[in-house]
Amino acid sequence: MLPRLLDQPLRRLWTLDTFAYSLRVFLALSGAMLANWHLGDVTLLIPLFLGIIASALAETDDNWQGRLKALVVTLACFSIASLSVELLFGNPWAFAVGLAVSAFGMTMLGAVGQRYGTIAYATLILAIYTMIAIERHGGVAFDDLWREPLLLVTGAAWYGTISVIWSALFSRQPLKLSMALLFRELGKYLQLKATLFEPVRGVDVEARRLALAEQNGKVVNALNQAKEMIFRRLEGQRSAHKLNRYLRLYFIAQDIHERASSSHYPYGKLAETFFHHDVLFRCQRLLEQQGHACRSLARALLMRQAFDHGQSEQALNDLHASLEYLRDQRRPEWQGLLHSLDALADNLATLEQQLSRAQNPDVRPEQEDNSLYDRSPQGLRDIRDRLQSHLTPSSPIFRHAVRLAVTLVIGYGVLLLVHPKQGYWILLTSLFVCRPNFGATRRFLWQRVLGTVIGLIAGWALITLFPSQLVQLLIAVAAGVVFFANRARHYVIATAAITLLVLCCFNQVGNGFGLIWPRLFDTLVGGLIAGLTVMLVLPDWQGRRLHRQGAATLEASGRYLREILSQYTDGKQDDLDYRLARRNAHNADAALSTLLANVRLEPGHFRKDAEVGFRFLGNAHTLLSYLSALGAHRGETRALADDAELRAMAEAIVVDIETIAERLRARSVMPPLEAAEGRATALEAMAADESSDERRLLQAQLALISRQLLPLRDTAARLAAQEVNISPVALLPQAQSSHAKPQT
């Protein structure tokens, strides 16, 4: 009876994305504590714990073979870093130079790939842990030079061994968690999209579009994470049969995203024309139910339960019935909008089919192109080229590398000048707080200070209440688990936990109470140094990059449209080139959304153009949604193959998008786009007389895209004018200096 009662709670616990990570840390810390308890030498505990923490921070997502290779590289880096600190510790000038070079070099490795950046960052952390351990002993004894590096690397190897074994035993659990997160984010996106169909007058459609664009960034990040997880597990696999289910679920999620992000209609006209009918309510309800179905699918993947989307199936039938009623009215003035509603209904019906496939993804046709694009470096030459491309002050990675090196050297100079007790915590705080941009640095700074204060108070209370050595060690283990369970989402709690761990551990080899004020002082000094450096040394104000990222977003959309048009010319094919162009367009859109979120956190002077940036994001995302609709409705009829006039119009639209992007990047006068309005009118007339559904949809979507170029150009002109002492009107053609009202 008891196992049955515990089964459901344990299964839910297993579905938490931090549970496995925290459990591995618990096993490593508990094992180290028990070993020290058995040996009776508690002085070994601190370097072992620090090595475990550094190794856990260096952990990357891989199959067990990849994780074993990463562990070997990690241990080699840790050994070199720790021994280098020991050898240079007694020579301040050489130590400062080595600190600056290593901080710069390790940060630049992030340009090669996330895996390399993670290991490099953890190596810097371990180097500072070595400094802390040396300071605790009062210096380096050359006859005992190997001791601290050996203990630190032993702790790292112990956690790494647990991680490799865990990866071999539970290789697909991270994939389940990643796919569940992806479908949850898709569900939220669909439910936000449903709010656009709310049949109420006076709603702020622009604000809802902006929220949709920001959620789209989360969906794109989840797609990228899932793709990388699948790809890493496919590497070196002779037979990927067990992974095919997740690969097909990933492609289903891609198809759902393309359908969900599509727009076939001007919302304002639909709301005005069909305000007194229930068709928009039916669309809203269907999207809401499909969003619930995606979230239900996420739960089903994790809990191994049946997936039911019967509510969305019924909502689709209701929508078809409502459309049939409107068609029976035979109102000529509704004809064009009814075509848009029919395209919308077809799109949602196909989305419903994708949800049905998700019940049994193994039935997906095997002849489809299932290849994934490998973004990892291909050999030493590729690594060299990536590093060289970022060796410029215009690179955010280069600027962050310089700032971090300066931050650590200044921190080292301050601790030599002031000689504070436990002064190397200054460097550790600076390393954790110094982030690639001001907004993130400010957020981590106040969270680090607040978490430290909470941790010190909690540590003082617990050490006082529980003087027993065993209880304090158990508290330290629990605090380590809490740190890793919360470090990604609740940094205040994580900082408080790691501070508590430090107090409990250091209290075993000295006076933990004596560490309270030095730790607080070091945190404040280290945070202040990091904050000032980010503001003063090669500051990377995100607002100054808005025009470049906006141009990159339009360039990616232009390439996506070119790939779509080639499919309408040569026939539908879900090949790697098409999927890569689609993903790059959505990645650029998500990058712009992330950049604007960072601009919000900057000082007032630098975020003055954020409002224009968000308007541009809304217009750019609307453009992308029109492109997605074209991509979603690709057919086999090759609608562009025999129509030179339509092909020329489509090519002209691509050229206009690319021209706006080019002028935005150069901050020059925007193109007049005199033909855009007339081209849109001509395309709408062609669509009204078209008998082929696919050609009509192609013409209607190209008309929407052509009209969207005008508000996009106007917001691009405003964006290009930031940080330039000219009026945005000066960047518009003289004949088109008045700003068009953004399309909704």
ChimeraX attribute file (.defattr): number of C-alpha atoms within 10 A of each C-alpha:
attribute: neighborCount
match mode: 1-to-1
recipient: residues
	/A:1	5
	/A:2	6
	/A:3	8
	/A:4	8
	/A:5	9
	/A:6	10
	/A:7	11
	/A:8	12
	/A:9	11
	/A:10	11
	/A:11	13
	/A:12	12
	/A:13	13
	/A:14	16
	/A:15	20
	/A:16	13
	/A:17	17
	/A:18	17
	/A:19	15
	/A:20	19
	/A:21	17
	/A:22	20
	/A:23	14
	/A:24	19
	/A:25	27
	/A:26	20
	/A:27	16
	/A:28	25
	/A:29	28
	/A:30	18
	/A:31	14
	/A:32	23
	/A:33	23
	/A:34	13
	/A:35	15
	/A:36	16
	/A:37	15
	/A:38	10
	/A:39	10
	/A:40	10
	/A:41	10
	/A:42	17
	/A:43	14
	/A:44	20
	/A:45	25
	/A:46	24
	/A:47	25
	/A:48	28
	/A:49	28
	/A:50	23
	/A:51	29
	/A:52	27
	/A:53	26
	/A:54	27
	/A:55	29
	/A:56	21
	/A:57	17
	/A:58	23
	/A:59	21
	/A:60	17
	/A:61	15
	/A:62	25
	/A:63	24
	/A:64	19
	/A:65	15
	/A:66	17
	/A:67	21
	/A:68	18
	/A:69	12
	/A:70	22
	/A:71	24
	/A:72	13
	/A:73	14
	/A:74	26
	/A:75	20
	/A:76	13
	/A:77	19
	/A:78	29
	/A:79	20
	/A:80	15
	/A:81	20
	/A:82	24
	/A:83	19
	/A:84	17
	/A:85	21
	/A:86	23
	/A:87	14
	/A:88	17
	/A:89	19
	/A:90	12
	/A:91	9
	/A:92	13
	/A:93	12
	/A:94	13
	/A:95	19
	/A:96	19
	/A:97	14
	/A:98	16
	/A:99	23
	/A:100	22
	/A:101	15
	/A:102	19
	/A:103	25
	/A:104	21
	/A:105	16
	/A:106	22
	/A:107	24
	/A:108	25
	/A:109	22
	/A:110	21
	/A:111	22
	/A:112	19
	/A:113	15
	/A:114	13
	/A:115	17
	/A:116	20
	/A:117	18
	/A:118	19
	/A:119	27
	/A:120	24
	/A:121	20
	/A:122	22
	/A:123	28
	/A:124	23
	/A:125	25
	/A:126	30
	/A:127	27
	/A:128	22
	/A:129	27
	/A:130	27
	/A:131	24
	/A:132	19
	/A:133	21
	/A:134	18
	/A:135	16
	/A:136	14
	/A:137	10
	/A:138	9
	/A:139	13
	/A:140	21
	/A:141	12
	/A:142	10
	/A:143	7
	/A:144	8
	/A:145	13
	/A:146	15
	/A:147	15
	/A:148	25
	/A:149	27
	/A:150	18
	/A:151	19
	/A:152	31
	/A:153	26
	/A:154	20
	/A:155	26
	/A:156	28
	/A:157	20
	/A:158	19
	/A:159	29
	/A:160	26
	/A:161	16
	/A:162	14
	/A:163	25
	/A:164	22
	/A:165	14
	/A:166	16
	/A:167	21
	/A:168	14
	/A:169	11
	/A:170	13
	/A:171	16
	/A:172	18
	/A:173	16
	/A:174	19
	/A:175	21
	/A:176	19
	/A:177	20
	/A:178	24
	/A:179	27
	/A:180	25
	/A:181	21
	/A:182	26
	/A:183	29
	/A:184	23
	/A:185	25
	/A:186	31
	/A:187	27
	/A:188	22
	/A:189	27
	/A:190	29
	/A:191	21
	/A:192	21
	/A:193	25
	/A:194	23
	/A:195	20
	/A:196	22
	/A:197	21
	/A:198	19
	/A:199	20
	/A:200	11
	/A:201	10
	/A:202	6
	/A:203	12
	/A:204	10
	/A:205	16
	/A:206	17
	/A:207	13
	/A:208	16
	/A:209	22
	/A:210	20
	/A:211	16
	/A:212	23
	/A:213	28
	/A:214	24
	/A:215	21
	/A:216	26
	/A:217	22
	/A:218	19
	/A:219	27
	/A:220	24
	/A:221	18
	/A:222	21
	/A:223	26
	/A:224	16
	/A:225	17
	/A:226	23
	/A:227	21
	/A:228	20
	/A:229	20
	/A:230	23
	/A:231	19
	/A:232	16
	/A:233	20
	/A:234	19
	/A:235	13
	/A:236	11
	/A:237	11
	/A:238	7
	/A:239	9
	/A:240	13
	/A:241	11
	/A:242	9
	/A:243	16
	/A:244	17
	/A:245	16
	/A:246	22
	/A:247	25
	/A:248	21
	/A:249	22
	/A:250	22
	/A:251	18
	/A:252	20
	/A:253	23
	/A:254	21
	/A:255	17
	/A:256	25
	/A:257	23
	/A:258	23
	/A:259	26
	/A:260	26
	/A:261	24
	/A:262	25
	/A:263	24
	/A:264	23
	/A:265	21
	/A:266	13
	/A:267	16
	/A:268	14
	/A:269	12
	/A:270	19
	/A:271	19
	/A:272	12
	/A:273	12
	/A:274	15
	/A:275	16
	/A:276	10
	/A:277	14
	/A:278	16
	/A:279	24
	/A:280	23
	/A:281	19
	/A:282	23
	/A:283	26
	/A:284	24
	/A:285	23
	/A:286	28
	/A:287	28
	/A:288	24
	/A:289	24
	/A:290	30
	/A:291	26
	/A:292	22
	/A:293	25
	/A:294	29
	/A:295	22
	/A:296	20
	/A:297	26
	/A:298	25
	/A:299	21
	/A:300	16
	/A:301	19
	/A:302	18
	/A:303	15
	/A:304	11
	/A:305	11
	/A:306	11
	/A:307	20
	/A:308	16
	/A:309	18
	/A:310	13
	/A:311	15
	/A:312	22
	/A:313	19
	/A:314	12
	/A:315	20
	/A:316	24
	/A:317	14
	/A:318	18
	/A:319	25
	/A:320	18
	/A:321	14
	/A:322	18
	/A:323	18
	/A:324	12
	/A:325	13
	/A:326	17
	/A:327	14
	/A:328	8
	/A:329	9
	/A:330	10
	/A:331	10
	/A:332	9
	/A:333	9
	/A:334	15
	/A:335	13
	/A:336	17
	/A:337	17
	/A:338	18
	/A:339	19
	/A:340	20
	/A:341	20
	/A:342	18
	/A:343	21
	/A:344	19
	/A:345	18
	/A:346	15
	/A:347	22
	/A:348	22
	/A:349	20
	/A:350	17
	/A:351	23
	/A:352	22
	/A:353	14
	/A:354	20
	/A:355	25
	/A:356	16
	/A:357	16
	/A:358	21
	/A:359	17
	/A:360	13
	/A:361	20
	/A:362	15
	/A:363	11
	/A:364	16
	/A:365	9
	/A:366	9
	/A:367	6
	/A:368	10
	/A:369	12
	/A:370	13
	/A:371	11
	/A:372	16
	/A:373	12
	/A:374	11
	/A:375	10
	/A:376	14
	/A:377	14
	/A:378	9
	/A:379	8
	/A:380	9
	/A:381	10
	/A:382	13
	/A:383	16
	/A:384	12
	/A:385	13
	/A:386	18
	/A:387	18
	/A:388	12
	/A:389	11
	/A:390	17
	/A:391	14
	/A:392	12
	/A:393	13
	/A:394	11
	/A:395	14
	/A:396	18
	/A:397	21
	/A:398	24
	/A:399	25
	/A:400	24
	/A:401	25
	/A:402	23
	/A:403	26
	/A:404	26
	/A:405	25
	/A:406	21
	/A:407	28
	/A:408	26
	/A:409	19
	/A:410	20
	/A:411	28
	/A:412	20
	/A:413	15
	/A:414	18
	/A:415	20
	/A:416	13
	/A:417	9
	/A:418	9
	/A:419	11
	/A:420	16
	/A:421	17
	/A:422	18
	/A:423	25
	/A:424	26
	/A:425	25
	/A:426	29
	/A:427	30
	/A:428	24
	/A:429	25
	/A:430	29
	/A:431	23
	/A:432	17
	/A:433	27
	/A:434	28
	/A:435	22
	/A:436	20
	/A:437	22
	/A:438	25
	/A:439	20
	/A:440	15
	/A:441	22
	/A:442	20
	/A:443	14
	/A:444	20
	/A:445	25
	/A:446	15
	/A:447	20
	/A:448	24
	/A:449	21
	/A:450	16
	/A:451	22
	/A:452	26
	/A:453	21
	/A:454	19
	/A:455	26
	/A:456	24
	/A:457	15
	/A:458	17
	/A:459	26
	/A:460	17
	/A:461	11
	/A:462	17
	/A:463	20
	/A:464	11
	/A:465	10
	/A:466	12
	/A:467	11
	/A:468	11
	/A:469	15
	/A:470	13
	/A:471	14
	/A:472	23
	/A:473	23
	/A:474	16
	/A:475	21
	/A:476	26
	/A:477	26
	/A:478	20
	/A:479	25
	/A:480	25
	/A:481	25
	/A:482	21
	/A:483	26
	/A:484	25
	/A:485	23
	/A:486	17
	/A:487	16
	/A:488	10
	/A:489	9
	/A:490	13
	/A:491	20
	/A:492	22
	/A:493	23
	/A:494	26
	/A:495	26
	/A:496	26
	/A:497	30
	/A:498	25
	/A:499	27
	/A:500	29
	/A:501	28
	/A:502	22
	/A:503	27
	/A:504	27
	/A:505	22
	/A:506	18
	/A:507	19
	/A:508	18
	/A:509	14
	/A:510	13
	/A:511	12
	/A:512	17
	/A:513	17
	/A:514	13
	/A:515	17
	/A:516	19
	/A:517	13
	/A:518	17
	/A:519	25
	/A:520	18
	/A:521	18
	/A:522	24
	/A:523	25
	/A:524	19
	/A:525	21
	/A:526	31
	/A:527	30
	/A:528	19
	/A:529	23
	/A:530	30
	/A:531	21
	/A:532	14
	/A:533	23
	/A:534	27
	/A:535	15
	/A:536	10
	/A:537	15
	/A:538	16
	/A:539	17
	/A:540	20
	/A:541	20
	/A:542	23
	/A:543	23
	/A:544	17
	/A:545	16
	/A:546	25
	/A:547	26
	/A:548	18
	/A:549	21
	/A:550	26
	/A:551	25
	/A:552	22
	/A:553	25
	/A:554	26
	/A:555	22
	/A:556	24
	/A:557	29
	/A:558	24
	/A:559	19
	/A:560	26
	/A:561	27
	/A:562	19
	/A:563	19
	/A:564	22
	/A:565	24
	/A:566	17
	/A:567	22
	/A:568	26
	/A:569	18
	/A:570	14
	/A:571	18
	/A:572	18
	/A:573	17
	/A:574	13
	/A:575	13
	/A:576	14
	/A:577	13
	/A:578	21
	/A:579	20
	/A:580	15
	/A:581	20
	/A:582	24
	/A:583	19
	/A:584	19
	/A:585	26
	/A:586	27
	/A:587	21
	/A:588	22
	/A:589	29
	/A:590	24
	/A:591	20
	/A:592	29
	/A:593	27
	/A:594	14
	/A:595	19
	/A:596	23
	/A:597	16
	/A:598	19
	/A:599	26
	/A:600	18
	/A:601	18
	/A:602	19
	/A:603	12
	/A:604	11
	/A:605	8
	/A:606	17
	/A:607	19
	/A:608	16
	/A:609	21
	/A:610	21
	/A:611	13
	/A:612	17
	/A:613	25
	/A:614	22
	/A:615	22
	/A:616	27
	/A:617	26
	/A:618	28
	/A:619	27
	/A:620	24
	/A:621	27
	/A:622	25
	/A:623	23
	/A:624	27
	/A:625	22
	/A:626	24
	/A:627	27
	/A:628	27
	/A:629	23
	/A:630	27
	/A:631	25
	/A:632	21
	/A:633	20
	/A:634	21
	/A:635	16
	/A:636	14
	/A:637	15
	/A:638	19
	/A:639	23
	/A:640	21
	/A:641	16
	/A:642	10
	/A:643	11
	/A:644	10
	/A:645	10
	/A:646	19
	/A:647	18
	/A:648	12
	/A:649	21
	/A:650	23
	/A:651	14
	/A:652	16
	/A:653	24
	/A:654	21
	/A:655	14
	/A:656	21
	/A:657	25
	/A:658	20
	/A:659	20
	/A:660	28
	/A:661	27
	/A:662	18
	/A:663	20
	/A:664	28
	/A:665	20
	/A:666	13
	/A:667	21
	/A:668	16
	/A:669	19
	/A:670	23
	/A:671	18
	/A:672	17
	/A:673	18
	/A:674	12
	/A:675	14
	/A:676	21
	/A:677	16
	/A:678	14
	/A:679	19
	/A:680	22
	/A:681	17
	/A:682	15
	/A:683	22
	/A:684	20
	/A:685	14
	/A:686	17
	/A:687	22
	/A:688	15
	/A:689	10
	/A:690	14
	/A:691	10
	/A:692	12
	/A:693	13
	/A:694	20
	/A:695	20
	/A:696	23
	/A:697	22
	/A:698	24
	/A:699	26
	/A:700	27
	/A:701	25
	/A:702	23
	/A:703	27
	/A:704	23
	/A:705	23
	/A:706	27
	/A:707	20
	/A:708	22
	/A:709	22
	/A:710	24
	/A:711	19
	/A:712	24
	/A:713	28
	/A:714	25
	/A:715	24
	/A:716	31
	/A:717	29
	/A:718	24
	/A:719	28
	/A:720	28
	/A:721	22
	/A:722	21
	/A:723	12
	/A:724	9
	/A:725	7
	/A:726	11
	/A:727	13
	/A:728	20
	/A:729	18
	/A:730	15
	/A:731	23
	/A:732	22
	/A:733	15
	/A:734	11
	/A:735	8
	/A:736	16
	/A:737	14
	/A:738	11
	/A:739	16
	/A:740	13
	/A:741	9
	/A:742	18
	/A:743	18
	/A:744	16
